[in-house]
Every structure is written in structure tokens, then in C-alpha cells.
Amino acid sequence: MAFAAVVARTSPQGMEYLVQNTGRTEWAPVAQAAARFETLREATRAALRLPSALRAYALPAES
């Protein structure tokens, strides 16, 4: 099964994608480096667990 969603946020440089959130949140400027989630629900949950100042969202992954 292909992964269906990623977590992203906007920044002054453009879109950034969540790479990992284990202790320290890391972001990448390209979607290919993003952590993939099996469902949009899992990605939404990961986005909501981030501090509100980051304002991240779950998005469907591009194939």
C-alpha cells in the first residue's frame, strides 16, 4: 500500500515538509524527503501534536 499523506507548513521560503518529529522537529523544502503516513488521519494527528506556533497541516501525498 502506498503512503497517502504528508505534514506540511508554509514559511517565508515556501512550503516545508515534516521529515521527523522525534525529540526535534526537522523540516525539508522538498516533498520527496517528507515522512509519509498511511492515512490522512495519521498525518493530521501528527500535525496537531506539533506546537501551535508551527501551524502544520496534513496534505495528500503526491505520487
QUIDAHU-V747911 format. One record per pair of residues at least 12 apart in sequence whose C-alpha atoms are under 10 Angstrom apart, sorted by the first residue. I is the first residue (numbers start at 0). J is the second residue. If there is no record, write none. Layout:
<<I:J> <I:J>>
//
This chain:
<<0:37> <1:35> <1:36> <1:37> <1:38> <1:60> <1:62> <2:34> <2:35> <2:36> <2:37> <2:38> <2:39> <2:59> <2:60> <2:61> <2:62> <3:35> <3:36> <3:37> <3:38> <3:39> <3:40> <3:41> <3:42> <3:58> <3:59> <3:60> <3:61> <3:62> <4:33> <4:34> <4:35> <4:36> <4:37> <4:38> <4:39> <4:40> <4:41> <4:42> <4:43> <4:57> <4:58> <4:59> <4:60> <4:61> <5:17> <5:18> <5:30> <5:31> <5:33> <5:34> <5:35> <5:36> <5:37> <5:38> <5:39> <5:41> <5:42> <5:43> <5:45> <5:46> <5:56> <5:57> <5:58> <5:59> <5:60> <5:61> <6:18> <6:19> <6:26> <6:30> <6:33> <6:34> <6:35> <6:36> <6:39> <6:41> <6:42> <6:43> <6:44> <6:45> <6:46> <6:47> <6:55> <6:56> <6:57> <6:58> <6:59> <6:60> <7:26> <7:27> <7:28> <7:30> <7:33> <7:34> <7:42> <7:46> <7:53> <7:54> <7:55> <7:56> <7:57> <7:58> <8:26> <8:46> <8:53> <8:54> <8:55> <8:56> <8:57> <8:58> <9:53> <9:54> <9:55> <9:56> <10:28> <10:53> <10:54> <12:28> <13:28> <14:26> <14:27> <14:28> <14:29> <14:30> <15:27> <15:28> <15:29> <15:30> <15:33> <15:55> <16:28> <16:29> <16:30> <16:31> <16:32> <16:33> <16:34> <16:35> <16:55> <16:56> <16:57> <16:58> <17:29> <17:30> <17:32> <17:33> <17:34> <17:35> <17:42> <17:45> <17:46> <17:55> <17:56> <17:57> <18:30> <18:31> <18:32> <18:33> <18:34> <18:35> <19:32> <19:33> <19:34> <19:35> <20:34> <20:45> <20:46> <20:48> <20:49> <24:49> <30:60> <30:61> <31:60> <31:61> <31:62> <33:60> <34:60> <35:59> <35:60> <36:57> <36:59> <36:60> <37:60> <38:57> <38:59> <38:60> <39:57> <39:58> <39:59> <39:60> <40:57> <41:57> <42:55> <42:56> <42:57> <42:58> <42:59> <43:55> <43:56> <43:57> <43:58> <44:56> <44:57> <45:57>>
//
